[in-house]
Amino acid sequence: MTKALKRKPKGVVIEELTELCLRGRALLQRPTDEMLDMAELTVDKLEWILAILQTLPQMSRGIQVVADFNRAGNMGKQVFCTSLEEERTHFDQTVGAQVDVLEKAVTKWRQSNTRPLA
């Protein structure tokens, strides 16, 4: 049996999600000159996604945002790229879309008054 997560205060979760948005934007800015750089970037992306998927359920309607986030990133779909440029383009499209979904949700939650920020 799984133990229910204790909900964190809304303000703490929003700050964590804001930091994750910044991490996502930083991933998009990192250079990839060779395939090894792309592989390292992909591993960092997976760590970033895991952190997001662990944090989102703390918020109301967070599961819906998880679904939107996964849809934006084409999660579950395998794409085969023949060059580093193609792979980087695909990475930028998917991560960029995921960051946009996350930023939109954080903005909406920040403006709502459903739970105290502290």
N, CA, C and O atoms as a GROMACS GRO file, in nm:
protein
  472
    1MET      N    1   0.084  -0.117   0.000
    1MET     CA    2   0.000   0.000   0.000
    1MET      C    3   0.089   0.124   0.000
    1MET      O    4   0.190   0.129   0.070
    2THR      N    5   0.052   0.221  -0.078
    2THR     CA    6   0.131   0.343  -0.085
    2THR      C    7   0.085   0.442   0.021
    2THR      O    8  -0.032   0.447   0.058
    3LYS      N    9   0.178   0.518   0.068
    3LYS     CA   10   0.150   0.619   0.168
    3LYS      C   11   0.111   0.749   0.098
    3LYS      O   12   0.176   0.789   0.001
    4ALA      N   13   0.007   0.813   0.146
    4ALA     CA   14  -0.037   0.938   0.086
    4ALA      C   15   0.067   1.047   0.113
    4ALA      O   16   0.123   1.056   0.222
    5LEU      N   17   0.092   1.127   0.012
    5LEU     CA   18   0.185   1.237   0.027
    5LEU      C   19   0.124   1.348   0.110
    5LEU      O   20   0.007   1.384   0.092
    6LYS      N   21   0.202   1.403   0.200
    6LYS     CA   22   0.157   1.520   0.273
    6LYS      C   23   0.169   1.639   0.179
    6LYS      O   24   0.274   1.662   0.119
    7ARG      N   25   0.062   1.714   0.167
    7ARG     CA   26   0.063   1.827   0.075
    7ARG      C   27   0.150   1.939   0.128
    7ARG      O   28   0.144   1.975   0.246
    8LYS      N   29   0.229   1.991   0.040
    8LYS     CA   30   0.313   2.106   0.074
    8LYS      C   31   0.231   2.233   0.059
    8LYS      O   32   0.130   2.234  -0.011
    9PRO      N   33   0.274   2.340   0.123
    9PRO     CA   34   0.205   2.468   0.102
    9PRO      C   35   0.214   2.511  -0.044
    9PRO      O   36   0.314   2.485  -0.112
   10LYS      N   37   0.110   2.576  -0.090
   10LYS     CA   38   0.101   2.618  -0.230
   10LYS      C   39   0.221   2.703  -0.271
   10LYS      O   40   0.276   2.684  -0.379
   11GLY      N   41   0.263   2.795  -0.186
   11GLY     CA   42   0.376   2.881  -0.219
   11GLY      C   43   0.504   2.804  -0.242
   11GLY      O   44   0.582   2.837  -0.332
   12VAL      N   45   0.527   2.702  -0.160
   12VAL     CA   46   0.648   2.619  -0.174
   12VAL      C   47   0.645   2.544  -0.306
   12VAL      O   48   0.745   2.539  -0.378
   13VAL      N   49   0.531   2.487  -0.338
   13VAL     CA   50   0.518   2.411  -0.464
   13VAL      C   51   0.534   2.504  -0.584
   13VAL      O   52   0.600   2.468  -0.682
   14ILE      N   53   0.475   2.621  -0.576
   14ILE     CA   54   0.489   2.716  -0.687
   14ILE      C   55   0.635   2.756  -0.706
   14ILE      O   56   0.682   2.766  -0.819
   15GLU      N   57   0.707   2.778  -0.597
   15GLU     CA   58   0.849   2.811  -0.608
   15GLU      C   59   0.928   2.695  -0.668
   15GLU      O   60   1.017   2.717  -0.750
   16GLU      N   61   0.897   2.571  -0.628
   16GLU     CA   62   0.965   2.454  -0.685
   16GLU      C   63   0.936   2.444  -0.835
   16GLU      O   64   1.026   2.419  -0.914
   17LEU      N   65   0.811   2.465  -0.872
   17LEU     CA   66   0.775   2.458  -1.014
   17LEU      C   67   0.837   2.572  -1.094
   17LEU      O   68   0.873   2.554  -1.211
   18THR      N   69   0.849   2.690  -1.033
   18THR     CA   70   0.915   2.802  -1.100
   18THR      C   71   1.060   2.769  -1.126
   18THR      O   72   1.113   2.798  -1.234
   19GLU      N   73   1.125   2.708  -1.028
   19GLU     CA   74   1.265   2.666  -1.044
   19GLU      C   75   1.276   2.560  -1.155
   19GLU      O   76   1.372   2.562  -1.233
   20LEU      N   77   1.180   2.471  -1.161
   20LEU     CA   78   1.182   2.369  -1.266
   20LEU      C   79   1.161   2.430  -1.404
   20LEU      O   80   1.216   2.382  -1.503
   21CYS      N   81   1.081   2.536  -1.412
   21CYS     CA   82   1.066   2.609  -1.540
   21CYS      C   83   1.199   2.668  -1.583
   21CYS      O   84   1.237   2.660  -1.700
   22LEU      N   85   1.269   2.727  -1.488
   22LEU     CA   86   1.401   2.784  -1.518
   22LEU      C   87   1.499   2.677  -1.561
   22LEU      O   88   1.579   2.698  -1.653
   23ARG      N   89   1.494   2.561  -1.495
   23ARG     CA   90   1.581   2.450  -1.536
   23ARG      C   91   1.550   2.404  -1.678
   23ARG      O   92   1.640   2.372  -1.755
   24GLY      N   93   1.421   2.402  -1.712
   24GLY     CA   94   1.381   2.364  -1.848
   24GLY      C   95   1.433   2.462  -1.951
   24GLY      O   96   1.483   2.422  -2.056
   25ARG      N   97   1.422   2.590  -1.921
   25ARG     CA   98   1.475   2.693  -2.013
   25ARG      C   99   1.628   2.680  -2.025
   25ARG      O  100   1.684   2.700  -2.133
   26ALA      N  101   1.694   2.647  -1.914
   26ALA     CA  102   1.840   2.628  -1.918
   26ALA      C  103   1.877   2.508  -2.005
   26ALA      O  104   1.978   2.512  -2.075
   27LEU      N  105   1.797   2.404  -2.001
   27LEU     CA  106   1.823   2.288  -2.087
   27LEU      C  107   1.817   2.328  -2.234
   27LEU      O  108   1.897   2.282  -2.316
   28LEU      N  109   1.722   2.414  -2.267
   28LEU     CA  110   1.707   2.459  -2.406
   28LEU      C  111   1.826   2.543  -2.452
   28LEU      O  112   1.854   2.549  -2.571
   29GLN      N  113   1.894   2.609  -2.358
   29GLN     CA  114   2.006   2.697  -2.393
   29GLN      C  115   2.141   2.624  -2.400
   29GLN      O  116   2.238   2.677  -2.454
   30ARG      N  117   2.146   2.502  -2.346
   30ARG     CA  118   2.274   2.431  -2.345
   30ARG      C  119   2.318   2.391  -2.484
   30ARG      O  120   2.238   2.344  -2.564
   31PRO      N  121   2.447   2.411  -2.514
   31PRO     CA  122   2.497   2.374  -2.647
   31PRO      C  123   2.516   2.223  -2.660
   31PRO      O  124   2.544   2.154  -2.563
   32THR      N  125   2.500   2.174  -2.781
   32THR     CA  126   2.526   2.033  -2.812
   32THR      C  127   2.609   2.028  -2.939
   32THR      O  128   2.557   2.035  -3.050
   33ASP      N  129   2.739   2.016  -2.921
   33ASP     CA  130   2.830   2.013  -3.035
   33ASP      C  131   2.851   1.872  -3.089
   33ASP      O  132   2.889   1.855  -3.205
   34GLU      N  133   2.827   1.772  -3.006
   34GLU     CA  134   2.842   1.635  -3.051
   34GLU      C  135   2.740   1.547  -2.982
   34GLU      O  136   2.669   1.592  -2.892
   35MET      N  137   2.731   1.422  -3.024
   35MET     CA  138   2.627   1.332  -2.973
   35MET      C  139   2.640   1.307  -2.823
   35MET      O  140   2.540   1.287  -2.755
   36LEU      N  141   2.762   1.307  -2.771
   36LEU     CA  142   2.780   1.287  -2.626
   36LEU      C  143   2.713   1.400  -2.549
   36LEU      O  144   2.651   1.376  -2.445
   37ASP      N  145   2.725   1.523  -2.597
   37ASP     CA  146   2.657   1.636  -2.534
   37ASP      C  147   2.505   1.616  -2.537
   37ASP      O  148   2.436   1.647  -2.440
   38MET      N  149   2.455   1.565  -2.648
   38MET     CA  150   2.312   1.541  -2.662
   38MET      C  151   2.267   1.431  -2.566
   38MET      O  152   2.159   1.440  -2.507
   39ALA      N  153   2.348   1.329  -2.550
   39ALA     CA  154   2.315   1.220  -2.458
   39ALA      C  155   2.309   1.272  -2.314
   39ALA      O  156   2.217   1.237  -2.239
   40GLU      N  157   2.405   1.355  -2.275
   40GLU     CA  158   2.405   1.413  -2.141
   40GLU      C  159   2.283   1.504  -2.121
   40GLU      O  160   2.222   1.504  -2.014
   41LEU      N  161   2.250   1.579  -2.223
   41LEU     CA  162   2.134   1.667  -2.217
   41LEU      C  163   2.005   1.586  -2.202
   41LEU      O  164   1.915   1.626  -2.129
   42THR      N  165   1.998   1.474  -2.270
   42THR     CA  166   1.879   1.388  -2.261
   42THR      C  167   1.864   1.329  -2.121
   42THR      O  168   1.753   1.320  -2.069
   43VAL      N  169   1.975   1.289  -2.060
   43VAL     CA  170   1.970   1.238  -1.923
   43VAL      C  171   1.924   1.347  -1.828
   43VAL      O  172   1.842   1.322  -1.739
   44ASP      N  173   1.976   1.468  -1.844
   44ASP     CA  174   1.933   1.580  -1.761
   44ASP      C  175   1.785   1.611  -1.782
   44ASP      O  176   1.715   1.648  -1.688
   45LYS      N  177   1.738   1.595  -1.905
   45LYS     CA  178   1.596   1.615  -1.934
   45LYS      C  179   1.512   1.513  -1.859
   45LYS      O  180   1.407   1.547  -1.804
   46LEU      N  181   1.557   1.389  -1.856
   46LEU     CA  182   1.481   1.285  -1.784
   46LEU      C  183   1.475   1.313  -1.634
   46LEU      O  184   1.372   1.290  -1.571
   47GLU      N  185   1.584   1.362  -1.578
   47GLU     CA  186   1.585   1.400  -1.436
   47GLU      C  187   1.488   1.516  -1.411
   47GLU      O  188   1.418   1.519  -1.311
   48TRP      N  189   1.486   1.611  -1.503
   48TRP     CA  190   1.397   1.726  -1.494
   48TRP      C  191   1.251   1.681  -1.500
   48TRP      O  192   1.169   1.727  -1.421
   49ILE      N  193   1.220   1.592  -1.593
   49ILE     CA  194   1.084   1.541  -1.606
   49ILE      C  195   1.041   1.468  -1.479
   49ILE      O  196   0.929   1.486  -1.432
   50LEU      N  197   1.130   1.387  -1.424
   50LEU     CA  198   1.099   1.314  -1.301
   50LEU      C  199   1.067   1.411  -1.187
   50LEU      O  200   0.971   1.390  -1.113
   51ALA      N  201   1.146   1.515  -1.174
   51ALA     CA  202   1.121   1.615  -1.068
   51ALA      C  203   0.985   1.681  -1.088
   51ALA      O  204   0.913   1.706  -0.991
   52ILE      N  205   0.951   1.709  -1.211
   52ILE     CA  206   0.820   1.772  -1.239
   52ILE      C  207   0.707   1.676  -1.206
   52ILE      O  208   0.609   1.716  -1.143
   53LEU      N  209   0.720   1.552  -1.249
   53LEU     CA  210   0.613   1.455  -1.226
   53LEU      C  211   0.595   1.421  -1.078
   53LEU      O  212   0.489   1.375  -1.038
   54GLN      N  213   0.697   1.444  -0.999
   54GLN     CA  214   0.685   1.424  -0.854
   54GLN      C  215   0.625   1.547  -0.786
   54GLN      O  216   0.567   1.536  -0.678
   55THR      N  217   0.638   1.663  -0.847
   55THR     CA  218   0.592   1.788  -0.786
   55THR      C  219   0.449   1.824  -0.827
   55THR      O  220   0.372   1.872  -0.743
   56LEU      N  221   0.412   1.802  -0.951
   56LEU     CA  222   0.280   1.845  -0.999
   56LEU      C  223   0.161   1.789  -0.920
   56LEU      O  224   0.066   1.864  -0.897
   57PRO      N  225   0.162   1.664  -0.878
   57PRO     CA  226   0.045   1.614  -0.804
   57PRO      C  227   0.019   1.688  -0.672
   57PRO      O  228  -0.087   1.668  -0.612
   58GLN      N  229   0.111   1.771  -0.626
   58GLN     CA  230   0.090   1.849  -0.505
   58GLN      C  231  -0.013   1.960  -0.525
   58GLN      O  232  -0.068   2.013  -0.428
   59MET      N  233  -0.040   1.994  -0.650
   59MET     CA  234  -0.130   2.105  -0.680
   59MET      C  235  -0.267   2.052  -0.721
   59MET      O  236  -0.281   1.940  -0.770
   60SER      N  237  -0.369   2.137  -0.700
   60SER     CA  238  -0.503   2.100  -0.746
   60SER      C  239  -0.500   2.094  -0.898
   60SER      O  240  -0.441   2.178  -0.965
   61ARG      N  241  -0.564   1.994  -0.951
   61ARG     CA  242  -0.566   1.967  -1.094
   61ARG      C  243  -0.426   1.942  -1.151
   61ARG      O  244  -0.403   1.958  -1.271
   62GLY      N  245  -0.334   1.903  -1.065
   62GLY     CA  246  -0.198   1.875  -1.109
   62GLY      C  247  -0.190   1.756  -1.202
   62GLY      O  248  -0.105   1.752  -1.291
   63ILE      N  249  -0.279   1.658  -1.182
   63ILE     CA  250  -0.278   1.539  -1.268
   63ILE      C  251  -0.316   1.579  -1.411
   63ILE      O  252  -0.262   1.523  -1.506
   64GLN      N  253  -0.407   1.673  -1.426
   64GLN     CA  254  -0.442   1.722  -1.560
   64GLN      C  255  -0.322   1.789  -1.625
   64GLN      O  256  -0.300   1.773  -1.745
   65VAL      N  257  -0.244   1.863  -1.548
   65VAL     CA  258  -0.125   1.929  -1.601
   65VAL      C  259  -0.022   1.823  -1.639
   65VAL      O  260   0.049   1.840  -1.738
   66VAL      N  261  -0.014   1.715  -1.562
   66VAL     CA  262   0.077   1.604  -1.597
   66VAL      C  263   0.039   1.550  -1.734
   66VAL      O  264   0.126   1.527  -1.818
   67ALA      N  265  -0.090   1.530  -1.758
   67ALA     CA  266  -0.135   1.479  -1.887
   67ALA      C  267  -0.100   1.577  -2.000
   67ALA      O  268  -0.050   1.536  -2.105
   68ASP      N  269  -0.125   1.704  -1.978
   68ASP     CA  270  -0.091   1.805  -2.079
   68ASP      C  271   0.060   1.811  -2.102
   68ASP      O  272   0.105   1.823  -2.216
   69PHE      N  273   0.136   1.802  -1.994
   69PHE     CA  274   0.282   1.804  -2.001
   69PHE      C  275   0.333   1.685  -2.084
   69PHE      O  276   0.420   1.701  -2.170
   70ASN      N  277   0.278   1.567  -2.056
   70ASN     CA  278   0.320   1.447  -2.130
   70ASN      C  279   0.280   1.456  -2.277
   70ASN      O  280   0.356   1.417  -2.365
   71ARG      N  281   0.161   1.508  -2.303
   71ARG     CA  282   0.117   1.524  -2.441
   71ARG      C  283   0.208   1.620  -2.516
   71ARG      O  284   0.244   1.596  -2.632
   72ALA      N  285   0.245   1.730  -2.452
   72ALA     CA  286   0.330   1.830  -2.516
   72ALA      C  287   0.467   1.772  -2.550
   72ALA      O  288   0.529   1.812  -2.649
   73GLY      N  289   0.515   1.680  -2.469
   73GLY     CA  290   0.646   1.622  -2.492
   73GLY      C  291   0.645   1.496  -2.574
   73GLY      O  292   0.747   1.428  -2.588
   74ASN      N  293   0.528   1.464  -2.630
   74ASN     CA  294   0.516   1.340  -2.710
   74ASN      C  295   0.566   1.219  -2.633
   74ASN      O  296   0.630   1.130  -2.689
   75MET      N  297   0.534   1.216  -2.503
   75MET     CA  298   0.579   1.105  -2.419
   75MET      C  299   0.517   0.976  -2.471
   75MET      O  300   0.399   0.971  -2.503
   76GLY      N  301   0.597   0.872  -2.478
   76GLY     CA  302   0.551   0.743  -2.526
   76GLY      C  303   0.569   0.724  -2.675
   76GLY      O  304   0.548   0.614  -2.726
   77LYS      N  305   0.608   0.829  -2.745
   77LYS     CA  306   0.631   0.818  -2.889
   77LYS      C  307   0.781   0.818  -2.914
   77LYS      O  308   0.853   0.906  -2.866
   78GLN      N  309   0.827   0.723  -2.989
   78GLN     CA  310   0.969   0.714  -3.020
   78GLN      C  311   0.997   0.782  -3.154
   78GLN      O  312   0.930   0.754  -3.253
   79VAL      N  313   1.093   0.871  -3.157
   79VAL     CA  314   1.130   0.940  -3.278
   79VAL      C  315   1.275   0.905  -3.310
   79VAL      O  316   1.362   0.915  -3.224
   80PHE      N  317   1.300   0.865  -3.432
   80PHE     CA  318   1.436   0.831  -3.474
   80PHE      C  319   1.492   0.943  -3.558
   80PHE      O  320   1.436   0.980  -3.662
   81CYS      N  321   1.602   0.996  -3.514
   81CYS     CA  322   1.667   1.106  -3.584
   81CYS      C  323   1.796   1.055  -3.647
   81CYS      O  324   1.867   0.973  -3.588
   82THR      N  325   1.826   1.105  -3.766
   82THR     CA  326   1.945   1.058  -3.836
   82THR      C  327   2.066   1.149  -3.817
   82THR      O  328   2.177   1.114  -3.857
   83SER      N  329   2.045   1.266  -3.757
   83SER     CA  330   2.157   1.357  -3.736
   83SER      C  331   2.141   1.430  -3.603
   83SER      O  332   2.033   1.432  -3.543
   84LEU      N  333   2.250   1.489  -3.560
   84LEU     CA  334   2.249   1.566  -3.437
   84LEU      C  335   2.154   1.686  -3.449
   84LEU      O  336   2.085   1.720  -3.353
   85GLU      N  337   2.152   1.748  -3.565
   85GLU     CA  338   2.066   1.864  -3.585
   85GLU      C  339   1.919   1.826  -3.573
   85GLU      O  340   1.840   1.898  -3.512
   86GLU      N  341   1.881   1.711  -3.632
   86GLU     CA  342   1.742   1.665  -3.623
   86GLU      C  343   1.706   1.635  -3.478
   86GLU      O  344   1.597   1.670  -3.432
   87GLU      N  345   1.796   1.570  -3.407
   87GLU     CA  346   1.770   1.535  -3.268
   87GLU      C  347   1.757   1.660  -3.181
   87GLU      O  348   1.671   1.668  -3.094
   88ARG      N  349   1.843   1.758  -3.207
   88ARG     CA  350   1.836   1.882  -3.129
   88ARG      C  351   1.707   1.959  -3.160
   88ARG      O  352   1.647   2.017  -3.070
   89THR      N  353   1.665   1.960  -3.285
   89THR     CA  354   1.540   2.026  -3.322
   89THR      C  355   1.422   1.960  -3.252
   89THR      O  356   1.335   2.028  -3.198
   90HIS      N  357   1.421   1.828  -3.252
   90HIS     CA  358   1.314   1.755  -3.184
   90HIS      C  359   1.316   1.784  -3.034
   90HIS      O  360   1.211   1.805  -2.973
   91PHE      N  361   1.434   1.784  -2.974
   91PHE     CA  362   1.451   1.814  -2.832
   91PHE      C  363   1.395   1.953  -2.801
   91PHE      O  364   1.318   1.970  -2.706
   92ASP      N  365   1.435   2.052  -2.880
   92ASP     CA  366   1.391   2.189  -2.857
   92ASP      C  367   1.238   2.202  -2.869
   92ASP      O  368   1.176   2.274  -2.791
   93GLN      N  369   1.179   2.132  -2.966
   93GLN     CA  370   1.034   2.139  -2.983
   93GLN      C  371   0.962   2.078  -2.863
   93GLN      O  372   0.870   2.138  -2.809
   94THR      N  373   1.003   1.958  -2.823
   94THR     CA  374   0.931   1.889  -2.716
   94THR      C  375   0.953   1.956  -2.580
   94THR      O  376   0.857   1.980  -2.506
   95VAL      N  377   1.077   1.985  -2.546
   95VAL     CA  378   1.104   2.048  -2.416
   95VAL      C  379   1.046   2.189  -2.412
   95VAL      O  380   0.994   2.232  -2.310
   96GLY      N  381   1.055   2.261  -2.523
   96GLY     CA  382   0.996   2.394  -2.528
   96GLY      C  383   0.846   2.390  -2.503
   96GLY      O  384   0.792   2.473  -2.430
   97ALA      N  385   0.778   2.293  -2.563
   97ALA     CA  386   0.634   2.278  -2.543
   97ALA      C  387   0.603   2.240  -2.398
   97ALA      O  388   0.506   2.288  -2.341
   98GLN      N  389   0.686   2.154  -2.340
   98GLN     CA  390   0.664   2.114  -2.201
   98GLN      C  391   0.686   2.232  -2.105
   98GLN      O  392   0.609   2.250  -2.011
   99VAL      N  393   0.788   2.310  -2.130
   99VAL     CA  394   0.812   2.427  -2.045
   99VAL      C  395   0.696   2.525  -2.057
   99VAL      O  396   0.654   2.584  -1.957
  100ASP      N  397   0.644   2.543  -2.176
  100ASP     CA  398   0.530   2.633  -2.196
  100ASP      C  399   0.408   2.586  -2.116
  100ASP      O  400   0.340   2.668  -2.053
  101VAL      N  401   0.379   2.456  -2.119
  101VAL     CA  402   0.266   2.400  -2.042
  101VAL      C  403   0.288   2.424  -1.893
  101VAL      O  404   0.196   2.465  -1.822
  102LEU      N  405   0.410   2.399  -1.847
  102LEU     CA  406   0.440   2.415  -1.705
  102LEU      C  407   0.430   2.561  -1.663
  102LEU      O  408   0.373   2.592  -1.558
  103GLU      N  409   0.485   2.652  -1.743
  103GLU     CA  410   0.479   2.794  -1.709
  103GLU      C  411   0.335   2.845  -1.707
  103GLU      O  412   0.299   2.925  -1.621
  104LYS      N  413   0.253   2.798  -1.799
  104LYS     CA  414   0.113   2.838  -1.803
  104LYS      C  415   0.042   2.792  -1.675
  104LYS      O  416  -0.035   2.868  -1.616
  105ALA      N  417   0.067   2.669  -1.633
  105ALA     CA  418   0.004   2.616  -1.511
  105ALA      C  419   0.052   2.692  -1.388
  105ALA      O  420  -0.029   2.725  -1.301
  106VAL      N  421   0.181   2.720  -1.380
  106VAL     CA  422   0.234   2.793  -1.264
  106VAL      C  423   0.173   2.933  -1.257
  106VAL      O  424   0.137   2.979  -1.148
  107THR      N  425   0.162   2.999  -1.369
  107THR     CA  426   0.101   3.133  -1.372
  107THR      C  427  -0.044   3.127  -1.325
  107THR      O  428  -0.088   3.211  -1.247
  108LYS      N  429  -0.116   3.028  -1.372
  108LYS     CA  430  -0.257   3.013  -1.332
  108LYS      C  431  -0.267   2.987  -1.182
  108LYS      O  432  -0.351   3.048  -1.114
  109TRP      N  433  -0.184   2.898  -1.129
  109TRP     CA  434  -0.188   2.868  -0.986
  109TRP      C  435  -0.146   2.988  -0.902
  109TRP      O  436  -0.202   3.013  -0.795
  110ARG      N  437  -0.048   3.061  -0.951
  110ARG     CA  438   0.000   3.178  -0.876
  110ARG      C  439  -0.113   3.282  -0.863
  110ARG      O  440  -0.122   3.351  -0.761
  111GLN      N  441  -0.197   3.292  -0.963
  111GLN     CA  442  -0.304   3.391  -0.963
  111GLN      C  443  -0.431   3.342  -0.895
  111GLN      O  444  -0.521   3.422  -0.867
  112SER      N  445  -0.440   3.214  -0.867
  112SER     CA  446  -0.561   3.162  -0.801
  112SER      C  447  -0.547   3.177  -0.650
  112SER      O  448  -0.436   3.187  -0.597
  113ASN      N  449  -0.659   3.177  -0.583
  113ASN     CA  450  -0.658   3.193  -0.438
  113ASN      C  451  -0.716   3.070  -0.369
  113ASN      O  452  -0.785   3.081  -0.268
  114THR      N  453  -0.687   2.953  -0.424
  114THR     CA  454  -0.748   2.830  -0.370
  114THR      C  455  -0.682   2.782  -0.241
  114THR      O  456  -0.749   2.723  -0.156
  115ARG      N  457  -0.554   2.806  -0.225
  115ARG     CA  458  -0.483   2.760  -0.108
  115ARG      C  459  -0.383   2.867  -0.069
  115ARG      O  460  -0.323   2.929  -0.157
  116PRO      N  461  -0.363   2.892   0.059
  116PRO     CA  462  -0.269   2.998   0.097
  116PRO      C  463  -0.128   2.972   0.045
  116PRO      O  464  -0.085   2.857   0.035
  117LEU      N  465  -0.057   3.078   0.012
  117LEU     CA  466   0.078   3.064  -0.041
  117LEU      C  467   0.178   3.020   0.066
  117LEU      O  468   0.279   2.958   0.030
  118ALA      N  469   0.156   3.046   0.190
  118ALA     CA  470   0.252   3.013   0.295
  118ALA      C  471   0.242   2.873   0.343
  118ALA      O  472   0.318   2.832   0.432
   0.00000   0.00000   0.00000
